[in-house]
Amino acid sequence: MLQGIELINCAKASAKQGIIVAAQNCGYAENIGLFIENLNKACQEIGVNISELNDLITDQQVAQENRKIIEISPIQPTSYN
């Protein structure tokens, strides 16, 4: 089970997938209560208050996911008859 900053980083990376997946990814299996308790404690230790898992998702993460990739390819020459 992760704790401290490692727990925060793992939870942040998994936040969009939901609390169950985040807890599993952080080594808490089905123990959601302990996951939430330890996550809140870890956040308080670094001065961050969260009320839900989604509070860990930063604007930067949202912007990166919303960024569209535009592929530009060279214009193919056409033959005129």
Residue pairs with C-beta under 8 A, 6 or more apart in sequence:
1 7
1 26
1 27
1 28
1 34
1 38
2 10
2 26
2 27
3 38
3 42
4 42
4 45
5 42
5 46
7 26
7 38
7 39
7 42
8 39
8 42
8 43
8 46
8 48
8 56
10 22
10 25
10 26
11 22
11 26
11 35
11 39
11 53
11 56
12 56
12 57
12 58
12 61
13 25
14 21
14 22
14 25
14 26
15 22
15 53
15 54
15 56
15 57
16 57
16 61
17 25
18 53
19 32
19 35
19 36
19 53
20 32
22 35
22 53
23 29
23 30
23 31
23 32
23 35
24 30
26 35
26 39
28 34
28 35
28 38
39 50
39 53
40 50
43 49
43 50
50 56
